Amino acid sequence: MPGLDVIVNALISGLLLGGMLALTALGLSIILGVMRLVNLAHGEFLVAGAYAGLFLLQRTGIDPLAGLMLIGLILALIGYPIYRFLLAPLAGKGSEAAMMTMFGLSIILQNLFVLLFSADTRAIERDYATVPLTLGPISVPQIYVIGFAISAALILAVHLLIAHSRFGSELRASADQPLAAAIIGINVSRVHALTFCLGTACAGIGGTLIGVALSFTPTSGATYLLTDFAVIVLGGLGNVLGTLVGGIVLGVLQSLGGLTLGDGYRDLIGLVLFLAMLQLRPQGFLGSRA
């Protein structure tokens, strides 16, 4: 049986990594909650953020953490034409058409990543990604601490944006009653466009952090898509702070599961937890039954 210090390290590592997973899931949660769109290309936007961080480092020498806001902006700018030309024309034609469009886009993006970067496993190599932060018996990679702090700050910023800004009011109205929102003068299509851009930006920034902390390939998006679904089910659909809670819970349980059963069972534990939560409390920890 693992010693107490090993278990504590696993708990802390899982908690910190869970915070980063929460940021990657936030974009999926917002888009699903507001647009009712199951964005099957979400994982590819995350991987695009990882490749963007790698490209930024190799071609310009800019540290990916210093370029996070730039990467988020780039992903948002990529997201707008995708919404404008692929999703907006499908408004009112049912959710299946938009969902299958994003599925097709995910396949295209995977092949584009292979064409541009090859199918090799990559990682954004930085000193703080491997150097541990040690405090007594506790030792975790510095990037876990840095990534958690950045993720928590951005999640809080998005929460404040949605809760206390005019755009947030329009977003909530468009999510709850899109027809009534349009009647009172809210441009629902514009809100959806900005929501989609915000979601892709969160995925890209989270993907950069994941790319520094872990390795990735052109097809890693599928795994993270399933993980992010588990996070938003745990935290509650559309609940920004609930996403952070869901990410932390999943990260801790995956870490403990990997410690006791082996690293190969991390994803299995997440999927089992995902299915159990759907059966026992489908609204999530912080979601409402309504």
C-alpha positions as a LaTeX table, in Angstrom:
\begin{tabular}{lrrr}
\hline
Residue & $x$ (\AA) & $y$ (\AA) & $z$ (\AA) \\
\hline
Met1 & 0.00 & 0.00 & 0.00 \\
Pro2 & 1.35 & 3.48 & $-0.86$ \\
Gly3 & 2.71 & 5.55 & 2.01 \\
Leu4 & 0.87 & 8.56 & 3.40 \\
Asp5 & 3.22 & 11.03 & 1.70 \\
Val6 & 2.60 & 9.37 & $-1.67$ \\
Ile7 & $-1.18$ & 9.59 & $-1.15$ \\
Val8 & $-0.98$ & 13.26 & $-0.12$ \\
Asn9 & 1.13 & 14.08 & $-3.16$ \\
Ala10 & $-1.38$ & 12.28 & $-5.38$ \\
Leu11 & $-4.27$ & 14.21 & $-3.83$ \\
Ile12 & $-2.58$ & 17.58 & $-4.30$ \\
Ser13 & $-1.43$ & 16.78 & $-7.83$ \\
Gly14 & $-4.95$ & 15.65 & $-8.74$ \\
Leu15 & $-6.48$ & 18.79 & $-7.26$ \\
Leu16 & $-4.10$ & 21.08 & $-9.18$ \\
Leu17 & $-4.45$ & 19.19 & $-12.45$ \\
Gly18 & $-8.22$ & 19.17 & $-11.97$ \\
Gly19 & $-8.17$ & 22.98 & $-11.96$ \\
Met20 & $-6.57$ & 22.97 & $-15.40$ \\
Leu21 & $-9.10$ & 20.42 & $-16.64$ \\
Ala22 & $-11.85$ & 22.74 & $-15.39$ \\
Leu23 & $-10.58$ & 25.56 & $-17.61$ \\
Thr24 & $-10.57$ & 23.30 & $-20.67$ \\
Ala25 & $-14.14$ & 22.20 & $-19.83$ \\
Leu26 & $-15.41$ & 25.74 & $-19.25$ \\
Gly27 & $-15.67$ & 26.56 & $-22.95$ \\
Leu28 & $-17.62$ & 23.36 & $-23.64$ \\
Ser29 & $-19.96$ & 24.10 & $-20.73$ \\
Ile30 & $-20.68$ & 27.68 & $-21.81$ \\
Ile31 & $-21.34$ & 26.76 & $-25.45$ \\
Leu32 & $-23.57$ & 23.84 & $-24.48$ \\
Gly33 & $-25.43$ & 25.87 & $-21.85$ \\
Val34 & $-26.08$ & 28.93 & $-24.03$ \\
Met35 & $-26.24$ & 27.59 & $-27.59$ \\
Arg36 & $-27.43$ & 24.05 & $-26.79$ \\
Leu37 & $-24.60$ & 22.90 & $-29.06$ \\
Val38 & $-22.67$ & 19.71 & $-28.36$ \\
Asn39 & $-19.36$ & 20.96 & $-29.70$ \\
Leu40 & $-17.67$ & 17.76 & $-30.84$ \\
Ala41 & $-14.69$ & 19.79 & $-32.10$ \\
His42 & $-13.99$ & 21.16 & $-28.62$ \\
Gly43 & $-11.11$ & 18.75 & $-28.04$ \\
Glu44 & $-9.47$ & 19.88 & $-31.27$ \\
Phe45 & $-9.64$ & 23.53 & $-30.16$ \\
Leu46 & $-7.86$ & 22.44 & $-27.00$ \\
Val47 & $-5.16$ & 20.68 & $-29.01$ \\
Ala48 & $-4.89$ & 23.74 & $-31.26$ \\
Gly49 & $-4.04$ & 25.76 & $-28.15$ \\
Ala50 & $-1.29$ & 23.29 & $-27.27$ \\
Tyr51 & 0.17 & 23.48 & $-30.78$ \\
Ala52 & $-0.14$ & 27.27 & $-30.73$ \\
Gly53 & 1.92 & 27.41 & $-27.54$ \\
Leu54 & 4.52 & 25.10 & $-29.07$ \\
Phe55 & 4.65 & 27.14 & $-32.29$ \\
Leu56 & 4.94 & 30.40 & $-30.34$ \\
Leu57 & 7.88 & 29.06 & $-28.34$ \\
Gln58 & 9.74 & 27.51 & $-31.27$ \\
Arg59 & 9.28 & 30.34 & $-33.78$ \\
Thr60 & 9.39 & 33.46 & $-31.60$ \\
Gly61 & 10.96 & 32.30 & $-28.32$ \\
Ile62 & 7.98 & 33.67 & $-26.37$ \\
Asp63 & 7.18 & 31.59 & $-23.33$ \\
Pro64 & 3.72 & 30.02 & $-23.82$ \\
Leu65 & 2.55 & 31.27 & $-20.43$ \\
Ala66 & 3.47 & 34.83 & $-21.42$ \\
Gly67 & 1.52 & 34.37 & $-24.65$ \\
Leu68 & $-1.64$ & 32.87 & $-23.13$ \\
Met69 & $-3.82$ & 35.90 & $-23.83$ \\
Leu70 & $-2.52$ & 36.06 & $-27.40$ \\
Ile71 & $-3.32$ & 32.38 & $-27.89$ \\
Gly72 & $-6.79$ & 32.92 & $-26.46$ \\
Leu73 & $-7.34$ & 35.84 & $-28.85$ \\
Ile74 & $-6.15$ & 33.77 & $-31.83$ \\
Leu75 & $-8.51$ & 30.91 & $-30.95$ \\
Ala76 & $-11.39$ & 33.38 & $-30.51$ \\
Leu77 & $-10.66$ & 34.88 & $-33.93$ \\
Ile78 & $-10.63$ & 31.38 & $-35.42$ \\
Gly79 & $-13.89$ & 30.61 & $-33.65$ \\
Tyr80 & $-15.79$ & 33.56 & $-35.12$ \\
Pro81 & $-15.73$ & 32.51 & $-38.82$ \\
Ile82 & $-16.53$ & 28.94 & $-37.77$ \\
Tyr83 & $-19.67$ & 30.21 & $-36.07$ \\
Arg84 & $-20.48$ & 32.74 & $-38.80$ \\
Phe85 & $-20.16$ & 30.42 & $-41.80$ \\
Leu86 & $-20.78$ & 26.95 & $-40.38$ \\
Leu87 & $-23.12$ & 27.29 & $-37.41$ \\
Ala88 & $-25.17$ & 30.46 & $-37.93$ \\
Pro89 & $-26.72$ & 29.19 & $-41.21$ \\
Leu90 & $-27.94$ & 26.11 & $-39.30$ \\
Ala91 & $-29.87$ & 28.11 & $-36.68$ \\
Gly92 & $-33.40$ & 26.79 & $-36.33$ \\
Lys93 & $-32.63$ & 23.56 & $-38.22$ \\
Gly94 & $-32.27$ & 21.33 & $-35.19$ \\
Ser95 & $-29.32$ & 20.44 & $-33.00$ \\
Glu96 & $-28.28$ & 17.41 & $-35.04$ \\
Ala97 & $-27.09$ & 19.42 & $-38.05$ \\
Ala98 & $-24.81$ & 21.66 & $-35.98$ \\
Met99 & $-23.50$ & 18.74 & $-33.94$ \\
Met100 & $-22.58$ & 16.73 & $-37.04$ \\
Thr101 & $-21.00$ & 19.82 & $-38.60$ \\
Met102 & $-18.70$ & 20.11 & $-35.60$ \\
Phe103 & $-17.95$ & 16.39 & $-35.79$ \\
Gly104 & $-16.85$ & 16.84 & $-39.40$ \\
Leu105 & $-14.76$ & 19.84 & $-38.39$ \\
Ser106 & $-13.04$ & 17.79 & $-35.68$ \\
Ile107 & $-11.96$ & 15.20 & $-38.27$ \\
Ile108 & $-10.67$ & 17.93 & $-40.56$ \\
Leu109 & $-8.70$ & 19.57 & $-37.74$ \\
Gln110 & $-7.15$ & 16.26 & $-36.66$ \\
Asn111 & $-5.88$ & 15.64 & $-40.19$ \\
Leu112 & $-4.70$ & 19.24 & $-40.46$ \\
Phe113 & $-2.66$ & 18.81 & $-37.27$ \\
Val114 & $-1.06$ & 15.66 & $-38.69$ \\
Leu115 & $-0.27$ & 17.47 & $-41.94$ \\
Leu116 & 1.29 & 20.48 & $-40.20$ \\
Phe117 & 2.94 & 18.89 & $-37.16$ \\
Ser118 & 3.13 & 15.13 & $-37.94$ \\
Ala119 & 1.58 & 12.45 & $-35.76$ \\
Asp120 & 4.44 & 12.49 & $-33.24$ \\
Thr121 & 3.77 & 12.98 & $-29.54$ \\
Arg122 & 4.74 & 16.53 & $-28.55$ \\
Ala123 & 5.21 & 18.48 & $-25.34$ \\
Ile124 & 6.00 & 22.13 & $-24.64$ \\
Glu125 & 9.29 & 21.72 & $-22.83$ \\
Arg126 & 9.95 & 24.31 & $-20.15$ \\
Asp127 & 12.02 & 24.10 & $-16.97$ \\
Tyr128 & 9.03 & 24.76 & $-14.72$ \\
Ala129 & 7.23 & 21.82 & $-16.32$ \\
Thr130 & 9.64 & 19.33 & $-14.77$ \\
Val131 & 11.18 & 21.09 & $-11.76$ \\
Pro132 & 9.20 & 20.14 & $-8.62$ \\
Leu133 & 7.91 & 22.53 & $-6.00$ \\
Thr134 & 8.82 & 20.94 & $-2.68$ \\
Leu135 & 7.42 & 21.69 & 0.75 \\
Gly136 & 8.42 & 19.05 & 3.27 \\
Pro137 & 7.15 & 15.67 & 2.03 \\
Ile138 & 4.95 & 17.35 & $-0.59$ \\
Ser139 & 6.44 & 17.59 & $-4.07$ \\
Val140 & 4.48 & 18.58 & $-7.18$ \\
Pro141 & 5.55 & 19.97 & $-10.57$ \\
Gln142 & 5.66 & 23.76 & $-10.63$ \\
Ile143 & 3.48 & 23.84 & $-13.74$ \\
Tyr144 & 0.64 & 22.22 & $-11.79$ \\
Val145 & 0.67 & 25.08 & $-9.28$ \\
Ile146 & 1.06 & 27.74 & $-11.98$ \\
Gly147 & $-1.60$ & 26.15 & $-14.17$ \\
Phe148 & $-4.08$ & 25.86 & $-11.33$ \\
Ala149 & $-3.59$ & 29.51 & $-10.33$ \\
Ile150 & $-4.06$ & 30.73 & $-13.92$ \\
Ser151 & $-7.08$ & 28.48 & $-14.46$ \\
Ala152 & $-8.80$ & 29.50 & $-11.22$ \\
Ala153 & $-8.20$ & 33.20 & $-11.99$ \\
Leu154 & $-9.63$ & 32.89 & $-15.51$ \\
Ile155 & $-12.63$ & 30.87 & $-14.34$ \\
Leu156 & $-13.35$ & 33.53 & $-11.70$ \\
Ala157 & $-12.99$ & 36.26 & $-14.35$ \\
Val158 & $-15.50$ & 34.49 & $-16.62$ \\
His159 & $-17.87$ & 34.06 & $-13.66$ \\
Leu160 & $-17.71$ & 37.79 & $-12.90$ \\
Leu161 & $-18.19$ & 38.61 & $-16.59$ \\
Ile162 & $-21.33$ & 36.50 & $-16.81$ \\
Ala163 & $-22.71$ & 37.55 & $-13.43$ \\
His164 & $-22.02$ & 41.30 & $-13.46$ \\
Ser165 & $-21.76$ & 42.61 & $-17.03$ \\
Arg166 & $-24.27$ & 43.61 & $-19.67$ \\
Phe167 & $-22.97$ & 40.87 & $-21.95$ \\
Gly168 & $-23.48$ & 38.42 & $-19.10$ \\
Ser169 & $-27.10$ & 39.53 & $-18.70$ \\
Glu170 & $-27.69$ & 39.09 & $-22.42$ \\
Leu171 & $-25.98$ & 35.70 & $-22.32$ \\
Arg172 & $-28.15$ & 34.47 & $-19.47$ \\
Ala173 & $-31.30$ & 35.75 & $-21.15$ \\
Ser174 & $-30.34$ & 34.11 & $-24.44$ \\
Ala175 & $-29.65$ & 30.84 & $-22.66$ \\
Asp176 & $-32.91$ & 30.80 & $-20.68$ \\
Gln177 & $-35.41$ & 32.25 & $-23.17$ \\
Pro178 & $-33.84$ & 33.01 & $-26.60$ \\
Leu179 & $-37.17$ & 33.96 & $-28.19$ \\
Ala180 & $-38.11$ & 36.34 & $-25.35$ \\
Ala181 & $-34.57$ & 37.77 & $-25.44$ \\
Ala182 & $-34.91$ & 38.51 & $-29.15$ \\
Ile183 & $-38.30$ & 40.16 & $-28.60$ \\
Ile184 & $-36.86$ & 42.63 & $-26.07$ \\
Gly185 & $-34.09$ & 43.61 & $-28.46$ \\
Ile186 & $-31.18$ & 41.32 & $-27.62$ \\
Asn187 & $-29.21$ & 40.22 & $-30.66$ \\
Val188 & $-29.18$ & 36.51 & $-29.86$ \\
Ser189 & $-27.02$ & 35.63 & $-32.87$ \\
Arg190 & $-24.38$ & 38.13 & $-31.71$ \\
Val191 & $-24.49$ & 36.68 & $-28.19$ \\
His192 & $-24.05$ & 33.18 & $-29.59$ \\
Ala193 & $-21.09$ & 34.32 & $-31.71$ \\
Leu194 & $-19.36$ & 35.91 & $-28.73$ \\
Thr195 & $-20.16$ & 32.87 & $-26.57$ \\
Phe196 & $-18.62$ & 30.56 & $-29.14$ \\
Cys197 & $-15.52$ & 32.75 & $-29.34$ \\
Leu198 & $-15.25$ & 32.81 & $-25.54$ \\
Gly199 & $-15.55$ & 29.02 & $-25.46$ \\
Thr200 & $-12.85$ & 28.47 & $-28.06$ \\
Ala201 & $-10.56$ & 30.95 & $-26.25$ \\
Cys202 & $-10.95$ & 29.05 & $-22.95$ \\
Ala203 & $-10.26$ & 25.76 & $-24.73$ \\
Gly204 & $-7.14$ & 27.19 & $-26.37$ \\
Ile205 & $-5.70$ & 28.65 & $-23.17$ \\
Gly206 & $-6.46$ & 25.46 & $-21.26$ \\
Gly207 & $-4.88$ & 23.45 & $-24.07$ \\
Thr208 & $-1.66$ & 25.47 & $-23.81$ \\
Leu209 & $-1.45$ & 24.75 & $-20.07$ \\
Ile210 & $-2.12$ & 21.06 & $-20.70$ \\
Gly211 & 0.53 & 21.07 & $-23.43$ \\
Val212 & 3.12 & 22.35 & $-20.96$ \\
Ala213 & 2.10 & 19.98 & $-18.16$ \\
Leu214 & 1.52 & 16.85 & $-20.27$ \\
Ser215 & 2.16 & 15.51 & $-23.75$ \\
Phe216 & $-0.28$ & 15.65 & $-26.66$ \\
Thr217 & $-0.87$ & 14.32 & $-30.18$ \\
Pro218 & $-3.18$ & 15.37 & $-33.04$ \\
Thr219 & $-5.80$ & 12.91 & $-31.74$ \\
Ser220 & $-5.62$ & 13.82 & $-28.04$ \\
Gly221 & $-8.74$ & 15.96 & $-28.39$ \\
Ala222 & $-11.11$ & 12.98 & $-28.23$ \\
Thr223 & $-9.85$ & 11.99 & $-24.78$ \\
Tyr224 & $-10.11$ & 15.53 & $-23.43$ \\
Leu225 & $-13.59$ & 15.92 & $-24.91$ \\
Leu226 & $-14.81$ & 12.94 & $-22.86$ \\
Thr227 & $-12.98$ & 14.23 & $-19.79$ \\
Asp228 & $-14.55$ & 17.66 & $-20.18$ \\
Phe229 & $-18.02$ & 16.14 & $-20.50$ \\
Ala230 & $-17.41$ & 14.40 & $-17.18$ \\
Val231 & $-16.30$ & 17.70 & $-15.61$ \\
Ile232 & $-19.39$ & 19.63 & $-16.66$ \\
Val233 & $-21.72$ & 16.82 & $-15.61$ \\
Leu234 & $-20.07$ & 16.79 & $-12.18$ \\
Gly235 & $-20.15$ & 20.56 & $-11.76$ \\
Gly236 & $-23.48$ & 21.32 & $-13.42$ \\
Leu237 & $-24.16$ & 22.42 & $-16.98$ \\
Gly238 & $-23.48$ & 26.13 & $-17.49$ \\
Asn239 & $-22.36$ & 26.65 & $-13.89$ \\
Val240 & $-18.98$ & 28.37 & $-14.14$ \\
Leu241 & $-17.85$ & 27.83 & $-10.55$ \\
Gly242 & $-19.36$ & 24.36 & $-10.64$ \\
Thr243 & $-16.99$ & 23.56 & $-13.51$ \\
Leu244 & $-14.05$ & 24.28 & $-11.21$ \\
Val245 & $-15.53$ & 22.02 & $-8.52$ \\
Gly246 & $-16.16$ & 19.27 & $-11.08$ \\
Gly247 & $-12.63$ & 19.52 & $-12.43$ \\
Ile248 & $-11.10$ & 19.28 & $-8.98$ \\
Val249 & $-13.25$ & 16.29 & $-8.01$ \\
Leu250 & $-12.43$ & 14.47 & $-11.23$ \\
Gly251 & $-8.73$ & 15.29 & $-10.98$ \\
Val252 & $-8.49$ & 14.00 & $-7.41$ \\
Leu253 & $-10.39$ & 10.79 & $-8.14$ \\
Gln254 & $-8.39$ & 10.12 & $-11.30$ \\
Ser255 & $-5.16$ & 10.68 & $-9.40$ \\
Leu256 & $-6.18$ & 8.32 & $-6.60$ \\
Gly257 & $-7.41$ & 5.78 & $-9.12$ \\
Gly258 & $-4.15$ & 5.96 & $-11.03$ \\
Leu259 & $-2.25$ & 5.49 & $-7.78$ \\
Thr260 & $-4.19$ & 2.40 & $-6.70$ \\
Leu261 & $-5.05$ & 0.77 & $-10.04$ \\
Gly262 & $-2.38$ & 2.14 & $-12.39$ \\
Asp263 & $-2.17$ & 5.12 & $-14.74$ \\
Gly264 & $-3.97$ & 3.20 & $-17.48$ \\
Tyr265 & $-7.21$ & 3.37 & $-15.47$ \\
Arg266 & $-7.37$ & 7.16 & $-15.08$ \\
Asp267 & $-9.70$ & 7.72 & $-18.01$ \\
Leu268 & $-11.82$ & 4.70 & $-17.08$ \\
Ile269 & $-12.42$ & 6.14 & $-13.62$ \\
Gly270 & $-13.51$ & 9.44 & $-15.14$ \\
Leu271 & $-16.00$ & 7.75 & $-17.47$ \\
Val272 & $-17.42$ & 5.56 & $-14.69$ \\
Leu273 & $-17.87$ & 8.64 & $-12.52$ \\
Phe274 & $-19.48$ & 10.44 & $-15.47$ \\
Leu275 & $-22.07$ & 7.68 & $-15.94$ \\
Ala276 & $-22.74$ & 7.36 & $-12.21$ \\
Met277 & $-23.32$ & 11.09 & $-11.86$ \\
Leu278 & $-25.78$ & 11.07 & $-14.75$ \\
Gln279 & $-27.80$ & 8.43 & $-12.94$ \\
Leu280 & $-27.63$ & 9.78 & $-9.39$ \\
Arg281 & $-27.50$ & 13.56 & $-9.80$ \\
Pro282 & $-27.66$ & 14.63 & $-13.47$ \\
Gln283 & $-27.77$ & 18.34 & $-12.55$ \\
Gly284 & $-24.29$ & 18.10 & $-11.00$ \\
Phe285 & $-23.00$ & 19.24 & $-7.63$ \\
Leu286 & $-23.88$ & 22.90 & $-8.07$ \\
Gly287 & $-26.55$ & 22.67 & $-10.77$ \\
Ser288 & $-30.27$ & 23.08 & $-10.21$ \\
Arg289 & $-32.91$ & 20.58 & $-11.15$ \\
Ala290 & $-34.61$ & 23.22 & $-13.29$ \\
\hline
\end{tabular}
